[in-house]
Amino acid sequence: MIDRIENNMDQSVGFVERAVADTKKAVNLLLWASILLPFFHHFSVLHSNSLGLDICINA
């Protein structure tokens, strides 16, 4: 019984470590998205207008 408890604790530690790593990765991706998304949005509006397309974006 002690072995099962110890095994469950080891698995729990592994899950928490993975969750911490995934959370850090998600925060990093959100940071990059907040930096790059406005640039690509601006580029797509300019590119679409240069093709003669009328677009309406609700900001």
N, C-alpha and C positions, 0 to 999 in steps of 0.2 A: 504494500500500500504506500509506503514511504517513497518507493521508486516511482510510482505513478504520479505522486504529488510533485516530486522533483522534476520529472519529465514535463509535466504540465507547466511548471514554473519556467523551465528552459524554453518551452515553446512560446510562452507569454512574453518573455524577454525578447525573443526573436521577432514576434509580431509588433511589439512596441518600437523596436529599433527600425524595422521596415517602415512603420507608420511615420516615424520622425523623419526618415530619409525622404519618403514620398511627399510629406508636407513641405519640407524645404525645397524640393524640386518644384512643387506646385506654386509656391511663393515666388520662386525665381522665374517661372514661366509667366506668371501674372505680371511681374515687374517688366519683363521684356515686352509682353503684349501691350501694356499701358504706354510703353515708349514707342513701339513700332506701329501700333494700330492707327494713330492719328496720321502718321506719315503716309501709310498705304491708302488710307481713306482719301487724303488730299490728292494723292497721285491718281487714284481711280476716277475721281471727279474731274480732274483736269484732262485725263486721257479720254473719258467718255464724252466730254464736251468738245474735244478736238475732233472727234469722229462725227460730230453733228447730231449727237443723241441728246434729247431733252430728258433730263432726269430731275426728279423731285425727291429730296431727302428731308425728312422731318428730323430736326435736330433736337 
